[in-house]
Amino acid sequence: MQTKCTSYSVIGNTKDPLSRPDEWLPIYHCRGFKWNLQTIWPELKRWG
């Protein structure tokens, strides 16, 4: 996140009692984007 945002903070997580621990991820609030979403989307999506 440090390379993609001027500053960021963790605002939550995806932890749910019915999910597996390896699916518990932080939710970031990114300020000052240093990238274009259309360009970086293939790196960010993780569906599989």
VMD Tcl script that builds the backbone (N, CA, C; Angstrom):
set m [mol new atoms 144]
animate dup $m
set s [atomselect $m all]
$s set {name element resname resid chain x y z} {
  {N N MET 1 A 0.811 -1.191 0.000}
  {CA C MET 1 A 0.000 0.000 0.000}
  {C C MET 1 A 0.855 1.255 0.000}
  {N N GLN 2 A 2.020 1.197 0.604}
  {CA C GLN 2 A 2.871 2.390 0.690}
  {C C GLN 2 A 3.279 2.897 -0.687}
  {N N THR 3 A 3.425 1.998 -1.647}
  {CA C THR 3 A 3.828 2.420 -2.986}
  {C C THR 3 A 2.653 2.897 -3.827}
  {N N LYS 4 A 1.429 2.638 -3.390}
  {CA C LYS 4 A 0.252 2.987 -4.170}
  {C C LYS 4 A -0.514 4.192 -3.630}
  {N N CYS 5 A -0.238 4.604 -2.394}
  {CA C CYS 5 A -0.968 5.708 -1.762}
  {C C CYS 5 A 0.003 6.649 -1.061}
  {N N THR 6 A -0.380 7.916 -0.973}
  {CA C THR 6 A 0.406 8.875 -0.205}
  {C C THR 6 A 0.339 8.504 1.271}
  {N N SER 7 A -0.866 8.160 1.739}
  {CA C SER 7 A -1.038 7.660 3.103}
  {C C SER 7 A -2.220 6.705 3.110}
  {N N TYR 8 A -2.264 5.830 4.092}
  {CA C TYR 8 A -3.360 4.873 4.190}
  {C C TYR 8 A -3.549 4.459 5.637}
  {N N SER 9 A -4.725 3.907 5.918}
  {CA C SER 9 A -4.989 3.376 7.243}
  {C C SER 9 A -5.883 2.153 7.099}
  {N N VAL 10 A -5.789 1.260 8.064}
  {CA C VAL 10 A -6.645 0.085 8.090}
  {C C VAL 10 A -7.944 0.506 8.779}
  {N N ILE 11 A -9.068 0.329 8.088}
  {CA C ILE 11 A -10.344 0.770 8.639}
  {C C ILE 11 A -11.250 -0.397 9.029}
  {N N GLY 12 A -10.809 -1.603 8.791}
  {CA C GLY 12 A -11.612 -2.765 9.144}
  {C C GLY 12 A -10.954 -4.024 8.653}
  {N N ASN 13 A -11.718 -5.111 8.675}
  {CA C ASN 13 A -11.211 -6.379 8.156}
  {C C ASN 13 A -12.379 -7.217 7.660}
  {N N THR 14 A -12.072 -8.296 7.000}
  {CA C THR 14 A -13.097 -9.172 6.442}
  {C C THR 14 A -13.325 -10.393 7.320}
  {N N LYS 15 A -12.889 -10.314 8.560}
  {CA C LYS 15 A -13.016 -11.440 9.478}
  {C C LYS 15 A -14.494 -11.738 9.764}
  {N N ASP 16 A -14.881 -12.966 9.526}
  {CA C ASP 16 A -16.246 -13.407 9.766}
  {C C ASP 16 A -16.174 -14.795 10.401}
  {N N PRO 17 A -16.988 -15.069 11.408}
  {CA C PRO 17 A -16.902 -16.361 12.078}
  {C C PRO 17 A -17.200 -17.554 11.158}
  {N N LEU 18 A -17.870 -17.313 10.043}
  {CA C LEU 18 A -18.195 -18.406 9.125}
  {C C LEU 18 A -17.184 -18.554 7.988}
  {N N SER 19 A -16.166 -17.713 7.972}
  {CA C SER 19 A -15.152 -17.802 6.914}
  {C C SER 19 A -13.878 -18.442 7.442}
  {N N ARG 20 A -13.023 -18.845 6.514}
  {CA C ARG 20 A -11.744 -19.448 6.878}
  {C C ARG 20 A -10.761 -18.347 7.283}
  {N N PRO 21 A -9.850 -18.640 8.210}
  {CA C PRO 21 A -8.871 -17.632 8.636}
  {C C PRO 21 A -8.020 -17.081 7.488}
  {N N ASP 22 A -7.754 -17.882 6.450}
  {CA C ASP 22 A -6.942 -17.361 5.342}
  {C C ASP 22 A -7.719 -16.372 4.472}
  {N N GLU 23 A -9.012 -16.180 4.747}
  {CA C GLU 23 A -9.817 -15.206 4.022}
  {C C GLU 23 A -9.974 -13.901 4.797}
  {N N TRP 24 A -9.391 -13.810 5.969}
  {CA C TRP 24 A -9.481 -12.604 6.800}
  {C C TRP 24 A -8.427 -11.612 6.334}
  {N N LEU 25 A -8.846 -10.539 5.706}
  {CA C LEU 25 A -7.928 -9.559 5.136}
  {C C LEU 25 A -8.247 -8.165 5.659}
  {N N PRO 26 A -7.245 -7.288 5.717}
  {CA C PRO 26 A -7.513 -5.912 6.144}
  {C C PRO 26 A -8.221 -5.134 5.034}
  {N N ILE 27 A -9.001 -4.129 5.430}
  {CA C ILE 27 A -9.635 -3.203 4.494}
  {C C ILE 27 A -8.925 -1.863 4.669}
  {N N TYR 28 A -8.347 -1.373 3.585}
  {CA C TYR 28 A -7.551 -0.150 3.627}
  {C C TYR 28 A -8.331 1.048 3.114}
  {N N HIS 29 A -8.071 2.218 3.692}
  {CA C HIS 29 A -8.547 3.492 3.159}
  {C C HIS 29 A -7.314 4.200 2.622}
  {N N CYS 30 A -7.246 4.322 1.319}
  {CA C CYS 30 A -6.074 4.890 0.646}
  {C C CYS 30 A -6.341 6.358 0.323}
  {N N ARG 31 A -5.396 7.226 0.668}
  {CA C ARG 31 A -5.495 8.653 0.360}
  {C C ARG 31 A -4.354 9.029 -0.579}
  {N N GLY 32 A -4.654 9.824 -1.572}
  {CA C GLY 32 A -3.621 10.270 -2.504}
  {C C GLY 32 A -3.140 9.163 -3.420}
  {N N PHE 33 A -4.044 8.641 -4.248}
  {CA C PHE 33 A -3.682 7.556 -5.161}
  {C C PHE 33 A -2.481 7.938 -6.024}
  {N N LYS 34 A -1.571 6.993 -6.207}
  {CA C LYS 34 A -0.403 7.201 -7.060}
  {C C LYS 34 A -0.522 6.366 -8.334}
  {N N TRP 35 A -1.724 5.881 -8.625}
  {CA C TRP 35 A -1.912 4.983 -9.755}
  {C C TRP 35 A -3.260 5.195 -10.408}
  {N N ASN 36 A -3.401 4.618 -11.582}
  {CA C ASN 36 A -4.644 4.651 -12.335}
  {C C ASN 36 A -5.328 3.295 -12.135}
  {N N LEU 37 A -6.572 3.297 -11.690}
  {CA C LEU 37 A -7.278 2.055 -11.388}
  {C C LEU 37 A -7.388 1.138 -12.600}
  {N N GLN 38 A -7.607 1.690 -13.779}
  {CA C GLN 38 A -7.707 0.860 -14.983}
  {C C GLN 38 A -6.403 0.130 -15.263}
  {N N THR 39 A -5.291 0.746 -14.974}
  {CA C THR 39 A -3.985 0.148 -15.226}
  {C C THR 39 A -3.664 -0.936 -14.196}
  {N N ILE 40 A -3.980 -0.697 -12.942}
  {CA C ILE 40 A -3.554 -1.601 -11.873}
  {C C ILE 40 A -4.586 -2.680 -11.517}
  {N N TRP 41 A -5.806 -2.577 -12.032}
  {CA C TRP 41 A -6.858 -3.527 -11.669}
  {C C TRP 41 A -6.458 -4.997 -11.860}
  {N N PRO 42 A -5.808 -5.386 -12.953}
  {CA C PRO 42 A -5.424 -6.795 -13.101}
  {C C PRO 42 A -4.546 -7.311 -11.952}
  {N N GLU 43 A -3.768 -6.447 -11.337}
  {CA C GLU 43 A -2.930 -6.856 -10.196}
  {C C GLU 43 A -3.736 -6.952 -8.910}
  {N N LEU 44 A -4.800 -6.160 -8.789}
  {CA C LEU 44 A -5.571 -6.095 -7.545}
  {C C LEU 44 A -6.635 -7.171 -7.434}
  {N N LYS 45 A -7.237 -7.556 -8.529}
  {CA C LYS 45 A -8.340 -8.523 -8.454}
  {C C LYS 45 A -7.775 -9.907 -8.106}
  {N N ARG 46 A -8.439 -10.550 -7.201}
  {CA C ARG 46 A -8.010 -11.897 -6.775}
  {C C ARG 46 A -9.254 -12.756 -6.593}
  {N N TRP 47 A -9.673 -13.382 -7.671}
  {CA C TRP 47 A -10.868 -14.216 -7.622}
  {C C TRP 47 A -10.528 -15.645 -7.987}
  {N N GLY 48 A -9.768 -16.284 -7.230}
  {CA C GLY 48 A -9.508 -17.673 -7.614}
  {C C GLY 48 A -8.247 -18.142 -7.160}
}
mol reanalyze $m
mol bondsrecalc $m
mol representation Tube
mol addrep $m
